Amino acid sequence: MQEMKLTESYLNELNDVQKEAVTTINGPVMVIAGPGSGKTRVLTYRIVHLLKSQIPPWQILALTFTNKAAREMKDRIEKLVGQDAYKVWAGTFHSIFARILRVEAHRIGFPNDFSIYDTDDSKSLIKEIIKSMNLDPKVYNVGAIRSRISSAKSNLITPKMYVANNELIEQDKMNRRPMTYKIYEKYLERCQRAGAMDFDDLLLQMFRLLYQNPDNIREKYQQQFKYLMVDEFQDTNFLQYEILKLLSIYNGSQNNICIVGDDAQSIYSFRGATIENILQFANDFPEVKTYKLEQNYRSTQHIVQAANDVITFNKKQIKKEIWTDRLSGNKIKLIKGMSDTEEGRMIANAIIEQKNRYSLSNSEIAILYRTNAQSRVFEEHLRRQNIAYRIYGGLSFYQRKEVKDVLAYLRLAVNTKDDEALKRVINYPKRGIGQGTTNNLTKLADDNGISMWECLAQIQLSPRAKTSMGKFVGIIKEIQKKAVTEDAYKTALLAVKKSGIIDLFKSENSLEAQNRIENINALLDGIQEFVEDDVLDEGEDINKQERSLSNFLQTISLMTDQDNDNDQVDTLTLLSVHSAKGLEFKSVFVVGLEENLFPSYMSLSSPEQLDEERRLFYVAITRAEEILTLSYANSRYQYGQMKFNDPSRFLEEISDDNIESSITIKKKPEFATPKILGKFKPLSSNPTTPLAVGANNFQANPSNDIKIGQNVLHLKFGKGFVKSIDERRVATIVFENIAENPEKRIMLNYARLQILHD
């Protein structure tokens, strides 16, 4: 092989470590690429270097996780080496293995022109199997069974291994689904009989092909792909790594495999990714040469150092020290809201300030949150400030299907003439009222010039459909009755329970279903907040603040009407941290940094999951190029109750040298860290915090007892002094613990205030 001279122009664009990683083409290579360190350039230039070293392009296999990444890689290579770029085998695991299986599938009992089942095909087949086994479809939820089968395949667990695994069987029994293994067995049989593979099979059957090695097929592909490269290796699952090992170890010798990734950015365990793959790579390939890309070209010094501080608290990691030569820049800002609503308002104000001070466009700013359900409060405050935004990779909160479904029940209860709401929920969740019945109702209503609801008593139905219709009408009438005697939150809570929507998602037991449940809970929390909101904003008319369900629905309708405006080009980005990986923005706001939220409450009992939450925070803060703002709220509504969370432990792990703040965060013993805090200046010598007030020991006095000059306690804002009360019973109260705008106008008709007696 002809050795390349290191004077090639493309090599001059690399720093010393990048150059070594690119030019070391023989044997196993591990490139640990920190955030903003030029990972994509190294991967691309390494392929260019192979091609310029006279390696045939068809001997190069580059595996990525998205088709977009593969296309961009080929486009970049094409600019340097020409059309040979498109002869390189570059693509996702699934697309490359499907390509191979199209040639070799007959060797493992599948036709080469096998069908590929998408999600709907898989669900349809599983549903058919459940029905044929006379199992209860409500218990054996199709989504849950499909997820279970997918997990088994990704971990190389066959039906025989499944039934022999006591832990899996016990889990299924606890979920009242003991026949899951049998469904799995029948599903594989039916796929084989139909000559079909689902997406998981594209990996599983590739493994079978190499592992069973009919006609020495493994050696064929080991010799063809003499140079393997894998992008984002920390995101590989168990099965993907097993396939890579079969491809890269030839006759006992290690092939030329290069993995590129960052253990500190391993955040997809819920998809089956395992950090152990990258941590164990050096053990599996003892001759490996490791290169650490530690120079960050993206972020300023304060941001980079904060990331280093945080990740040192993880025990399992490949040690590295990220650095940058961008030494100037702003310190990290820290914002504390007394509530999540105030956090949203303060973030919106901070965005306007940054836009004015630094001449930032909306597109240069992002708000990152732990769960998609958190977007609601930020959307509302951005709209109030006329800041255009988009939800990256998803829908605006009030456009999400499950949110619109619940709102449709409420709309119908308030106004039974709302035909669109009725059509949306008359058979959702499914209750045996078919599309034909809905069509007949629509025609009958049109013919008589009345609403569909008024036609329900007139339409001819089968006995079964009549029973189902009667139950539906009963649900709506029960919600209507509740709305007369109870507030909007209690009415909405009844609608959610009686509709069966929550039960439907609970039975699915999937990540997507859990996200939908979180969105519904966020909607309920928003309604509860609307009911209990006692603060009158500057210039706001008290007469517009009626807390009825119809007024809430009107407020939402006016707000969501803005969703139809698609002409905005310059938009701020709202997204979850998981969706933010690989992106960067000049200014980033990481919000909701509280215990039980970020880190998630589901992670606190597991050291491994807590470490992943910390890696997720690491990814969040390293998305920022120049300005990083972290925020949290003292209180927020959760499940209809005011909850008080401690500030996230991750805030304590950032050095005082990189934070600009006057906020005191008290270190809690239950998650004490070895670092000395001492970095936040207290607001006063004897601060009062509303966190000392709990929902259990707080007792509100009747609003008529509130007088000028009294000291009072507010559940969200803490201790305050009643400065004045006007003729409309709006009190101006000065709160001790609020640094920004301590005066709040509180509507006493809705207020919950406890009088403090000296």
N, C-alpha and C positions, 0 to 999 in steps of 0.2 A: 504494500500500500504506500502510495506516495504521501509523504508528510507535508503538511501545509506550513508555509512560512508565516510567522506571526506578524508580518507586515501588511497582510490583507486589510483593505480599507474598513471593512465591516468590523474587524477585530479591534480597530483603533477606537471604535465607539464604546467599547466595554472597559469597565474598571478591571483591576488585576484579578480579583477573585472571579468575576464574571467570565473573564477570558480563560482562566484555568478550567472552569466548569464547561465551557463551550468546546475547548480543544482536547479535553480528556475524553476520548471516544472509545477506548478499549476497557473492558471490565465493568463491574457494577459501579455506578456513581449515584450519590445522593446529594441533591442540592436543596439545602434548607433556606428557603427564600422568605425573609421577613417582609412585612407590609411595605409596599412602595419601593421595593428593592430591584425592580427590573426583571421580575420572573419571566414574563412573557417574552421579553427580548432575548433572554438566555435560551429559552426553549426554542425559539424561532432560529436564532443564530446557530444553535447547535446543529439543527437540521441542515442549515445552509453550509456549515463547515463540513458535515458528512458528505454532502453532495459535491462540494468543491474538492473533497479528498477522494473523489472517484468512487464513492459508494453508490451502487445502483439504487435509484429511488424506491424500487419495489422491495428492497431489503430493509427499508425503514418503516417501522410501525409506531405511530404516535397516537396515543389514546387520550381523549379529553372527556369532559363531562357534559359539554353542550356542542351542538352542531355549529353554533355561532362561533365558538372558540376555534373549532377546527377550520372553518372557512376563513376566519381572520388570519390564522396561522399560515394557511396556504397562500392567501393573497400577499402577505408580507414576504414570504419566501419567493414567490413568483417575481416580485420586483427586483430581487437580487440574483436569482439564478434562471429565471425564465420558466418555460412550460414544464420542466422537470418537477416543479413543485406539485403539480397535479397528479404525478405518478407515485408520490409518496402515499402510503396507506395511513391516512390521518382521518380520524373521526371519533365518535363516541364509542364506548364499549359495546353498546347495543348495535349500532350501525355496522361496525367492523365485524362483529361476530355473526350478525345476520348475513353479511356478505360471504363469509366463509361457509356458514351452514347451508347456504344456497347451493354450494358445490358438494358438500360432504354429508348432508343430513341423512342420505340413504344408508350410510354406514351404521347409523344408530336407530334405524327403524322408522325414520320419517321420510316423506317424499321431499325431493329437493325444491319443489314448488309449494312447500308448506304454507299454510295461512298463518298470519300473525293476528292473534286476538287482541283487540284493544280492551280498555277497561269495561266498556258496556258489554262486549262479547263475553268476557270472563264472568261478569256478574250474572248475565243471562244464563250461562251454563250452570253456575253454582246454584242459582235459583231453581233451575230445573231438577238438579240433583237433590236438593233439599225437599222439593215436592215429591219426587219419586220415592224418597225414604220416609215419607209421611211425618216429617219433622215440623215443629211449629216455626213458621217463618219469622214470627216476632222474637222468638228466642234465638233461633239460628239466623241472625241478621246477615244478609248477603255481604255487606261491606265489612263486617267484623270477620267473617269466615275468609273472605278474599285476602284481607290483611294478614290473617294468621298463616294462610298458605304461602303468601309472598315471603313472610319472615322465615318460614321453614326452608323454603328453597334457597334464600340468600345465605342461610347457615348450613347448607348441604345436609339437611335433615330429610330423609326419605320417609314415606308413610310407615315403613317397618321400624325405622329408628324413632319416629315420632311416638308410636304406640308403646315403645320400650322405654321412653323417657318419662319417668314418674312425675317430674316437675311439670312438664307440659300437660300431661293427663290431669294432674291435680288442678292446674290452672283452669283447664276446660271444664272440669266438674264444678269448680267454684263459680264459673260463669254460666252454669247450667247448659253447657254445650259439650257433653262427653263424646258425642259422635263426630266431632270435628275431624279426627284422624281418618275416619271412614269416608267423609266427604272429600278430603284431600286425596285419598286413594282413588276414589271414583273419578275425581276431576282429572287426575293424571291419565287414567285409562281412557276417558272420553276425549281428551286432547290428542292422545296418541292415535286413537281410532279415527278421529277427524282429520288427522294430518295437520295439526295446528299447534302453534307455540304462542304463549303469551309473552309479555316483555321479560318477565323473570326467567322464562325458559330459554331466551336467547343467551343468557349467561349460563344457566344450569346445563343446557344441552351442549354448549360449547365445552364446559368442563367435562361432561360425559365423553364427548368425542376425544378429548385429549387424554383423559384418565384411562378410559378403556382401551384406547390406542389401537383401533382396528386398522389392519394394513399399514402399521407403522406411521399413522397419520400425524402423531405428535412430532416425530423426527422431521417429517416433511415441512411442518410450519416452523419448527425450531431452526431449520436450515434456511428457510425463506426469510424469516424476520430475524436477521442477525443483529439488528439495532433496535431496541425497544425504548420508547420514552413514554412516561406517564405524567400528565399534568394533574395538579391538585391531588397528589397521592394521599394526603391525609383524609380525603373524602371517600376512599375506597372501602368497600365492605369485605367481609370474610371471603365470599365466593370470588370476587374480582381478584383478590390477591392470590388465591389458590390457582386461578387460571394463569396469572402472570408468572407464578413460580413454575408451572408446567411448561410454559413457553420459553422461559429464560434459562433453564438449567438443562444443558445438552450433554449427554454422556458423562454426567457427573461434574462437568465443568460449568462455570458460571458464564452465561452469555453477556452480551453488552447491553445491560439494562440501566437506564437513567431515570430516576424518579425525582420529581420536583414538587415541593410542597412545604408546608409550615405546620408543625404540630400545634403551635399556638393559635392556629386558625381552624382547628378541627371542631366544628360546631353542628355537625349533622348526624349525631347518633340516632336521632328519631327516624332517620331514613335508613338506618342500618350501618352507617359509616362507623368504623372503629379506629380510634387513635392508636391502638396497639400495632397496627400495620406499619406505620412509620416509625414507631418507637422500637419495633423488633427487627426492622429491616437490616440493621448492621449485624444482628445475630444470624439472620438467615443468609446474608451475603457477607461473610467475614472479610473478604478482600475489598470491600467497598472503600471508595475514596469519597470523603465528605467535604463539601464546600458550603460555607455559610455566607449567604448574601446579607450582610448586616447594615449596609448603608441604605438609609431611607431617603429617597429623592422627593417624597411627597410632602411630608409634614415638617413643621417647625420643631425646635428643640424641646419646648415645654410639652408638646403633645407626645413626642417620641419618648421622652423620659417618663412621662406618666404611664405610657404603655409598658415600658420596662419595669417600672415599680410594681404594677399590678400583677403581671404575669409571673413574677418571682415567687408569688404565694402558691403556685401550683407545684405539687411534688413531682408528678410525672411529666418531664419535658426534656427536650434537647436544648441544653444551655446555649444561649447566644445573647449578645448585647447589641441591640439596634442603636445606630447613631446617625446623625445628620449634620451636614455643614450649614444648614439653615438656622443659624444661631439666634437671629433676631425673631421677634414675633410676640404676640400677646400671650399673657398667662391665661390659664384655663379659668373661665368664669363659673361660679356656682350660684344657682338660683334656688331659693326655697319658697314654695307657695304654702299658704296656710291650708289650702285645699287643692284638689286637682283642677277645679275650675279656676282658681287664682293662678295656679301654675300655667294653665293654658293662656290666660290673659297676659301674664308676665312674659311668656315666651313670644307671644304675638307682638308685644311692645318692644321686646329686645330685638326682634327681627326688623322692625321699622327703624330702630336706632342704628342697627348695623348697616342697613341699606343706605341710610343717609350718611353715616360716618365713613364707611369704606367704599361707597359707590358700588354695592353689590347688586347684581340682578337676582330675581327670584330663583332662577335655575342654578345659582351658585350656592344655594342654601338647602339644607335637608333637616328634617326632624325624624329621629330614629326612636322607636319604642320597642318594648319587649314583646307585646302581643298586639295583633291587629285591632283588637277591640278598643285599644287606647286612642285610636285616631279620632273618635267622636269629639272629645272636648277640644282638641286642637283644630279640627275642621271648623267648629262653631266659632272659635275666636279669630281664626284667620279670615273667615267670611265677614265677621263684624268689622274687621280692619281692611276689607277689600283687597286682601292678599291672594292672588291667584295661586292655586296649588293643584297637584295631581297625586293620586295614590299609586305608587310604583307597584306594578304587577298585581293590581287588584282594583276593587271598586270603592268608591266613596262610602262611608259608613251607612248612610241612609239609602244607598242603592244596593246593598247586599240583600240577597234573596230572603234570608231568614228574617232580617229586620223588616223588610217590606211585607212579609207574610203576617208577622205579628201586628204591624200597623194596620193591615187590611182588616183584621178582626176588630180592632178598635174603631176604625173608620165605619165599619158596618154597624157596630153597636151604637155609635153616635148618630149615624144617618143610614137607615135601612134602604134608602133609595139609591145608595151608592152602588150601581151595578158592577163597576169595575172591581170594587173590593169584594163583592159577593162572588163574582166569577173566579177570583183569585183563590178563595178559601173554601168554596162550597164542597170541594172534594180534596182538600189538603189539610191535614194528612188524609190519605185515601180512606173513604168511608162508604164506597159502593155507589156513588152517584156519578154515573158515566158522562162522557162528553155529549152523548146524544141527549140526555136529560137537560144539560146546560144549553144546548142549541135550541131545544124546544122551548125552554124558558125564555130565551132571548127573543124568539119569534113571537111567542105569546105576548110578551111585554111590548114589542114593537107594534103588533096588530091592535093592541088595546090602549096604547099610549100611556102605560103605567110602568112602574118599576118591576124588576124581576122578583123582588121580595114579595110584592103584592100578588104575584102570580103563583106563589108557592102553594097556596091553598086550592088553586084551580087546576093545576096540571095533573094529568093522569099518570100514575106511577105503578110499577109492580109492587107487590107487598113488601119485598125486600128493600127496594129503593124508597118506599114510603116510610119504612121504619128508620132508615138512615137519614132521610130528610127531616123526620121528626126530631131526631137527636141533634141534628145540626141547628135547627130552629131553636131548640131548647137551650143550646150552648149560647147562642147570640142573645136570647132573652135573659138568660142568667147574667151575662155580662152587662146588659142594659140595666138590669135591676141593681147590680152592684154599683154602677156609675151614679145612681141616684143617691145612694146612702154613704158611699165611701169616696176617698180621693182617687186621683188618676192612677197613682202607683198601685194601690190595692186592686183597682179595676184591671189594670194591665197584667198584674200578677195572676189574677183569676183567669184572664184570657189565655195566658201562656199555659197554665195548668190544664184548663178544660179543653183547649184545642188539641192537645196531644203532641204538639211540635217538639217540646223538650224530650218527652218520652221516646219519640222517634229517633232523635239524635243520640240519646243515651244508649239505645239498643244497638246502634251502629258500632260504638266503642272504637272509633277511629280518630286519628289526629284531626282530620277535616271536620268531623262531627263535633269534636271538642272545641274547635275554633268557632263553629257556628253557635254552640252553647254560650261561649264567652261573649259573642256579639249580642245575643239575646239578653244576657245578664247586663251587658253594658247599656243596652237600650232601657232596661228596667231601672238601672241606676240613674240614667239620665232623667227618667220620668220622676223618680223619687227626689232627685236634686231639684227638678222644676217645681215640685210640690212644696219642698221645704226651703226654697231659695227666698231668704228674707232681705237680701241686699238690693237696694234701688240704685242703679248706676246713674252717673251724672247725666242730667237731662232726660232721664227716662220717665215716662208718664205712669203714675201709679195705677191709673184706670186700665192700663193695658196688661196689668199683671195678674189678672184673674187666673187661679190655679186649676181650672177645670180641664177635663180630658179633651174637650173640643178645642180649647184654647191652645193646649199643647200640640194637638194635631195641626192646627192652623200655623203655629210657629214653625213646625217641621216642614209643612208644605211650602211656606214662603222661603225657607232656607234651602230646601232641596231643589227649588226651581232654578237655582243658580247652576245646578249640575248639567243643565241643558246647554249652557254656554260653552261651546267647544272652540271658540275663536281665540282663546287665550294661548299665546305661544310661550311667553316667559312665565313659567310656573315653578313654584317651590315644590320640593319633593317630600312626601310623607311616606315612610316605609318601615317595615320591621327590620330589626338588626340582621336576621337571617337573610333577608332579601338584599341587604346592603353590601354583602361580601363581594369584593371586586370593583366596587364603585368608590368615587371620591368626590368631595365637595369642598369649596373654599371655607364654608362655615357649616358646622354640624352641631345640632342640639340633640343630646342624648337625654331623654326624659324619663320620668317615673322611676328614678333610682331609689327604690325603697326595698327593704326586706320584705319577702313574700311576693314581690313583683319582679324585681331585678336585683338579686337572684330570685327566680321563681320559687314559690312555696313548694313545688313538686321536687325541687332539687336539694332541699335543706337536709334531708335525712340520708343523703348519699354523697360521700366525698367525691366520687367520680363525676356525678352530675353537677355538683357544686363547682368542680374544676372546669367543667364545660361551660357553665354559666360565666365563669371568670374569662374563659377564652372568648365567649360571646361579647363580653364587655370590651375586651382587648380589640376585637374586630371593630366594634362600634367607634371607639375613640380614634382608631387609626384610619378612619374614613376621612378625618378632617385634615385639610391642608394647612390652613392658617389660623382659624378661629374655632375653638371648642368650648361649648357651653354645656354644663351638666346641671340637671334640675331634679327636684323631688318635691313631694307634697307631704305635709304633716298628716293630712286626712283625705280620705276619698270614700265615696259610697261604694260598697261591695255587697251584693245580694240584699240591697235595700237598707243596709245599716251603715252608719258612719263608722269607718274603721281607721285606727291610728297605727301607722307603721313606722318603724325606726328607719332612719336613713340607711341606704345600702352600705354593707360592709366594704364594698369596692371603693367608696369615697374615702374611707380611712386609709386605703392602701396607696394613695397618691401622695407624693412628697409635698411638704408645705412650700418648697421652692417653686413649684409649678402652678400653684393655686392663687388666684386673686379673689379674696372673699372676706366678709366680716361675719360669717355664719359660724356658730359653734355647733359641732357635732359631738355628742357625748358617746364615748366608746362603751358598748354594752358588753358585759362579761360573757354572755352566751356566745358571742363571736369575736372575742378579744383577739387582737393580732399582736405579734411581737413588736410592731413599730410603735414609737411614742407619737401620739397625735400632735397636740400642741401647736397646730398650724392655723386654726381659725380664731380670729379675734372676736370676743363676745360682743354682742350688741350693747350690753350695759353691764354694770358691775354686779347686778343682781337680777338677771333676766327671769321673766316668768314665761313658762311654756305651756301652751294648751295641751301638750301631750300628757300633762299631769291629770287632765280631765278625761275621764273615761265615760263611755256611754252608760255604764252600769251605775256610777255614783253621781251622775249629773241629773238634777231635778229642776225643770223649768218652772218658773212662776207664771201665774196668769198675766197676760199682756197688760191688763188694766192696772196692775200693781207697779208697773215700771214708771219711775218718776225721774225728773231732771235732778242731777246731782248724785244719783246712786252709782255705786260700783256694781258691775254686773259681770257675769261669766257667760261667754258664748262658746258653744261646742266647737266651732271651727276656729274662731279668732282669739279665744282666751279671755283674759281679764281686760275690762274696759270701763270707761267713765261716761255716763250719759250726759252729754253736753247740752242737748236741746231736744225738744219734741214739738213738731208743728201740728197744725190743726187737722192734718190728715193722718195723724198718729204715725208719722215717720220720725224716728229718733236718729239724731246724729251722735254716734258713739266713737270715742277715741280709744283705740286698743293699744295696750302697752307693748305688745310683742311684734308689732308690724312696723317694719322699718320704712317701707314704701307705702305712701297713702294710708296712714294709720286711722284716718277718719272714715267711717263707713255709715251710710244712710240705711238704717234698718227699718223695714216695715213691721211694726209691732203686731199687726193682725196675723202675720205668719211667723213671727220671731219665736225662738226658743231661748229665753234668757233666764239665768238664775241670779237672783239678787244676792249680793255678798254683804254680810253684816259684819262690821268690825267687832 
